[in-house]
């Protein structure tokens, strides 16, 4: 398929700028793949679609405050530094994106904080806006992380046209987040409240946790018309034996397996046996799922409403069918569903 087929007109006022008051009170469009039927519910109604021993696979990655603002040595020019991934813990080497990039050269020092107590040195160029930097910090890893937590800002996507607020520290994070490493939230999971998780568990629904540290590559614009030529940025993922046992037992029993989010789907589809079962894995995945694609693990998907021409929308179309999803999106726009990270949910069964 071609990238241009995933273009649609999205009114900017439908891009949610704030989360709903309660996590599980967002709207939820339910799409039945076999019949094409579309229902309009609220997220807490998800309980009615799953039963005893069904499984929900969630991504337990934790977002860290990845956006820093610093000043360049000598000139004092303000620089935004977006932390992408830690390359070397001992030497505190990081891949970052800098803005404005034209002012930042190898050898420059950057100072962070009102007292300029945190200093970084630019040691390499990676892309036009990418740099590798070394933080010049003598303390322990725990002390370094504490400094980043104070100086860093919740990395809300640029489509949210406001400064992060106090509530974003909690709301741009799932209630089951555990392992720090993501620079963007696995947004399908934002709809779960602790109370809803507990109710689902009481009903007999099992939760299997995987980890995929969402990077900016998930949201990077696709610049080729032929989707087979697009290369995804690699993202770290981990699937342990416990999650594998939960998922494969349910599959063998013919129970429903629901992937909570596209990041979770990418993780599990990156680790499949010849028998179409899940297997343990740890490493990096650059799997790009686009039509046509045969899914091996999940037979249901919770996702948000995505922006045009994105890898996320393309994956959803691969799962539920291009015509059905594009029709659902037209209906979502007409009915003023909220889009993107803080937007409404879609359940595909």
C-alpha positions in Angstrom: 0.0 0.0 0.0 1.0 3.6 -0.4 1.5 6.3 2.2 -0.9 8.7 0.5 -3.8 6.2 1.2 -3.6 7.0 4.9 -4.1 10.7 4.5 -7.3 12.2 5.9 -8.4 15.7 7.0 -8.3 16.0 10.8 -9.6 19.2 12.4 -7.0 20.4 14.8 -9.5 21.0 17.5 -10.0 17.3 17.8 -6.4 16.7 19.0 -6.9 16.4 22.8 -5.0 19.0 24.7 -5.9 17.6 28.2 -6.8 14.2 29.5 -10.3 13.4 30.6 -11.2 14.0 34.2 -11.2 10.2 35.0 -8.9 7.8 33.1 -11.7 5.3 32.3 -14.4 7.8 31.3 -13.0 8.5 27.9 -15.1 7.5 25.0 -14.5 4.1 23.3 -15.4 3.2 19.8 -15.9 -0.6 19.5 -15.2 -2.2 16.1 -16.3 -5.7 15.3 -13.9 -7.0 12.5 -16.1 -9.8 11.3 -19.4 -7.9 10.9 -18.1 -4.3 10.5 -20.4 -3.2 13.3 -19.4 -0.1 15.1 -20.5 0.7 18.7 -20.1 3.8 20.8 -19.2 3.2 24.5 -17.0 4.5 27.3 -13.7 2.9 28.2 -15.0 1.4 31.5 -17.5 -0.6 29.4 -14.5 -2.7 28.2 -15.3 -5.2 31.0 -18.3 -6.4 29.0 -16.2 -7.6 26.1 -13.8 -9.9 28.0 -14.4 -12.9 30.3 -12.7 -15.4 32.6 -9.1 -16.4 31.6 -9.0 -13.9 28.7 -5.6 -12.0 28.6 -4.7 -8.3 28.2 -1.1 -7.7 27.3 0.2 -4.4 28.6 3.4 -2.4 28.1 4.8 -1.5 31.5 7.4 1.0 30.2 7.7 4.2 32.3 8.1 7.7 30.7 11.0 9.7 32.1 11.2 13.6 32.0 13.1 13.6 28.7 12.9 17.3 27.7 15.6 19.6 29.1 16.2 23.3 28.6 19.8 24.5 28.9 22.1 27.3 27.8 25.1 27.2 25.5 28.5 28.2 26.9 29.7 31.7 26.1 26.7 32.9 24.1 24.0 31.8 26.7 21.7 30.8 23.8 18.7 28.8 25.0 18.8 25.2 23.8 16.2 22.4 24.0 17.7 19.0 24.5 15.4 15.9 24.1 16.9 12.8 25.6 16.3 9.8 23.4 18.3 6.9 24.9 21.2 6.3 27.2 24.1 4.7 25.3 26.5 4.1 28.2 25.4 4.3 31.9 29.0 4.5 33.3 30.1 7.4 31.0 26.6 9.0 30.9 26.5 9.1 27.1 23.1 9.9 25.6 21.7 10.2 22.1 19.7 13.4 22.0 17.9 15.8 19.7 18.8 19.5 20.0 16.9 22.5 18.9 18.0 24.8 17.3 20.5 22.4 15.9 22.5 24.8 13.8 23.9 26.4 17.0 25.2 23.2 18.5 28.6 21.8 17.4 30.9 19.0 18.6 32.9 20.4 21.6 30.2 22.8 22.8 29.3 22.6 26.5 25.7 23.0 27.6 24.6 24.1 31.1 21.3 23.1 32.8 19.5 24.4 35.8 19.3 27.9 37.3 22.7 27.3 39.0 24.0 25.6 35.9 25.0 22.6 38.1 24.5 20.0 35.4 26.9 20.2 32.5 27.0 18.2 29.2 29.5 18.2 26.4 28.6 17.5 22.8 30.9 14.7 21.5 29.4 13.7 18.1 26.8 14.4 15.4 24.3 11.7 14.6 21.7 13.2 12.3 20.8 16.8 11.3 19.3 17.5 14.7 20.8 14.5 16.6 23.8 14.7 18.8 25.6 12.4 21.3 26.3 14.2 24.5 28.2 13.3 27.7 27.0 14.5 31.0 29.8 15.7 33.2 28.4 14.4 36.5 30.5 12.9 39.3 27.7 11.5 41.5 26.0 8.0 41.5 23.4 6.9 38.9 20.7 7.4 41.5 21.8 11.0 42.1 22.1 11.7 38.4 18.5 10.4 37.8 17.3 12.5 40.7 18.8 15.6 39.0 17.2 14.7 35.7 13.8 14.3 37.4 14.1 17.8 38.8 15.4 19.5 35.7 13.6 17.5 33.1 10.1 18.2 31.8 7.3 15.6 31.0 7.8 15.0 27.2 4.4 15.8 25.9 4.2 15.5 22.2 4.5 18.7 20.2 0.8 18.3 19.0 -0.2 19.2 22.6 0.1 23.0 22.3 0.7 23.9 25.9 3.4 23.6 28.6 3.3 20.5 30.8 1.4 20.9 34.0 1.7 19.2 37.4 -1.1 16.7 36.5 0.9 15.5 33.4 3.5 13.9 35.6 0.8 11.4 36.7 -1.6 11.4 33.7 1.1 10.9 31.0 2.0 7.6 32.6 0.0 4.4 32.9 -1.0 3.1 36.3 1.1 0.0 35.7 4.3 1.8 34.6 7.4 0.1 36.1 10.5 0.3 34.0 11.9 3.7 33.1 13.0 4.2 29.5 10.2 5.6 27.3 10.2 9.2 25.9 6.5 8.8 24.9 3.7 7.1 26.8 2.1 3.9 25.5 -1.2 5.9 25.2 -3.7 3.1 24.9 -2.9 2.1 28.5 -3.6 5.6 29.8 -7.3 4.7 29.9 -6.9 2.2 32.6 -7.6 3.3 36.2 -6.3 1.2 39.2 -10.0 0.5 40.0 -10.8 -0.8 36.5 -7.7 -3.0 36.5 -8.8 -4.5 39.8 -12.4 -5.1 38.5 -11.0 -6.8 35.4 -8.8 -9.1 37.6 -11.7 -9.9 39.8 -13.7 -11.0 36.7 -10.9 -13.4 35.9 -9.0 -11.5 33.2 -5.3 -12.0 33.3 -2.7 -9.3 32.7 0.6 -10.1 31.0 3.3 -7.4 31.1 5.9 -6.8 28.4 8.3 -3.9 28.1 8.9 -1.7 25.0 10.6 1.6 25.6 8.7 3.9 23.2 11.0 6.2 21.3 10.4 9.1 19.0 10.8 6.8 16.0 7.3 5.6 16.6 6.1 9.1 15.7 8.7 10.0 13.1 7.1 11.1 9.8 7.1 8.4 7.1 8.9 10.0 4.1 8.5 7.3 1.5 5.4 6.6 -0.6 6.2 2.8 -0.8 5.6 1.5 2.7 7.8 -1.5 2.2 10.8 0.9 2.0 10.2 2.6 5.4 12.6 1.8 8.2 11.5 2.1 11.8 13.9 3.2 14.5 14.9 0.4 16.7 13.3 0.3 20.2 14.4 -1.8 23.2 11.9 -4.5 24.3 11.7 -7.4 26.7 9.3 -10.3 27.1 9.9 -12.6 30.1 8.9 -16.2 30.8 6.0 -15.3 33.0 4.3 -13.2 30.4 4.9 -16.0 27.8 3.3 -18.6 30.0 0.1 -16.4 30.6 -0.3 -15.7 26.9 0.4 -19.1 25.5 -1.8 -20.9 28.1 -4.7 -18.6 27.1 -4.0 -19.2 23.3 -4.0 -23.0 23.8 -7.3 -22.7 25.7 -8.8 -20.6 22.9 -9.2 -17.5 25.0 -9.2 -13.9 23.7 -5.8 -12.2 23.7 -6.0 -8.4 23.7 -3.0 -6.2 23.0 -3.2 -2.9 24.9 -1.6 -0.6 22.3 0.4 -0.6 19.2 3.7 -0.7 21.2 2.6 -3.9 22.9 1.7 -5.3 19.5 5.1 -4.5 18.1 6.8 -6.2 21.0 4.8 -9.5 20.9 4.9 -9.6 17.1 8.7 -9.3 17.3 9.0 -12.6 19.3 6.9 -15.4 17.7 7.6 -19.1 17.4 7.0 -21.2 14.3 3.9 -22.5 16.0 2.5 -18.9 16.3 3.1 -18.8 20.1 4.9 -16.1 22.1 8.5 -16.7 23.2 10.8 -14.9 25.7 13.1 -12.2 24.2 15.2 -9.2 25.0 16.7 -6.9 22.5 15.8 -4.3 19.9 13.0 -4.3 17.4 12.5 -2.3 14.2 9.4 -4.2 13.1 7.1 -2.1 10.9 3.7 -3.6 10.6 1.8 -2.6 7.5 -0.9 -4.2 5.3 -0.9 -7.0 4.3 0.2 -8.6 7.6 -0.8 -11.8 9.4 -0.9 -11.3 13.2 0.2 -14.2 15.3 -0.5 -13.4 19.0 -3.4 -11.0 19.7 -6.9 -11.2 18.3 -8.1 -7.9 19.9 -6.5 -4.5 20.1 -7.0 -1.4 22.2 -5.6 1.8 20.6 -6.1 5.5 20.4 -7.1 7.6 17.4 -4.0 8.4 15.5 -2.8 11.2 13.2 -2.9 10.8 9.4 0.0 9.0 7.6 1.5 7.6 10.8 2.9 4.1 11.4 0.4 3.7 14.2 -2.6 4.2 11.9 -1.0 2.0 9.3 -0.7 -0.9 11.9 -4.3 -0.5 13.0 -5.4 -0.8 9.3 -3.3 -3.9 9.0 -5.1 -5.4 12.0 -8.7 -4.5 11.2 -8.7 -3.8 7.5 -8.1 -0.6 5.6 -11.7 0.2 4.5 -13.2 -0.6 7.9 -10.7 1.6 9.8 -10.8 4.5 7.4 -14.6 4.4 7.6 -14.4 4.4 11.4 -12.1 7.4 11.4 -14.6 9.3 9.2 -17.3 8.5 11.7 -15.0 9.5 14.6 -14.4 12.9 13.1 -18.1 13.4 12.5 -18.9 12.4 16.1 -16.0 14.5 17.5 -14.0 11.8 19.1 -10.8 13.1 20.7 -7.5 12.2 18.9 -3.9 11.4 19.8 -2.2 10.8 23.2 -4.8 12.2 25.5 -7.7 11.3 23.2 -10.4 8.6 23.2 -10.0 4.8 22.7 -10.8 2.3 20.0 -11.4 -1.4 20.8 -11.1 -3.8 17.9 -12.4 -7.3 18.4 
